[in-house]
Amino acid sequence: MAAKKTAKKAAKKAANPKVGAEPKPAKKAAAKKAAAPAPKPRPGTDEIAKAAYLNYRKRIDNDLPGSHESDWLEAERQLSEGK
């Protein structure tokens, strides 16, 4: 019997929320989203190719080991970091 009374009280509270218990305004949530910076666009193939060529030239000039794949991946990493 006590369980029925508790269930009824819980249902009443859910149906009649307190005046002070209003949800937060949506403006705050929108402001947080607007404050986040937009993701940077990915670099194009031509831009990556130029950076990979420069990595290749640096690698050859310094007689370092590597491959064209590593030059390309390094160029993508550099461009995504903004270097």
N, C-alpha and C positions, 0 to 999 in steps of 0.2 A: 504494500500500500504506500509505503514511503517512496518507493521508486516512481510510482505514478505521479505523486505530488512534485517530485524533483523534475520529472520530465515535463510536467505542465509549466513549472516555473521557468525552465530553460526555454520552452517554446514561447512563453510570454515575453521574455527578455529579448529573444531574437526578433519577435514581431514588433516590439516597441523599443528601438534603440534610444539610448540616452541622448539628450540634446547636446551635451559637450563632447560626445563621441563621434563627431563628424569625420568623414574621410578627408585626408589631406587633399588640397586642391591640385588639379592636374597641371597647373602652371609650374610648380616646382619640378615635377617630373620632366616636363618639356624643357625647362631651363637646363637641367642636367644633361639631357640628350643634346641640346644645342651647343653646350660647352665642349663636348667631345669633338676633337678635330676629325675632319673627313679623311678617309684613307687616301694615301697618295696614289695617283695612277701608276700602273706598272710601266716600266720603260719599254720603248719599242724595240723591235728587232734590230733596226739600223743603229740605234744608240748602243745597244748591247754589243753589236759587232765591232763598232769603233773602239769601245772600251776593251773588248777582248783582244783586238789587234794591238792596242797599246800594252796590254799585259804580256802578250806574246813577245813584242819587241823588247820589253824590259827583261823578260825571262831569258831571251837569246843573248842580249847584250851582257847580262851578268852570268852567262853560262850556267843557268839553273835547270834542274830537271823539271819535267812537266809535260803536259799535252795540250792540244787545242781544246779538249773538253774542260780541263782544269782552268784554262784561260777564260773560257766562256762562263763557267760557273762563278769564278772570281769576279768577273765583270758584272754579272747579275747581282751578286752580293754587294759589291761596291755601290752600284746604282740604287739599290733598294735602301741602303743606309744613308744615301745622300752624299757620298764622298766623290 
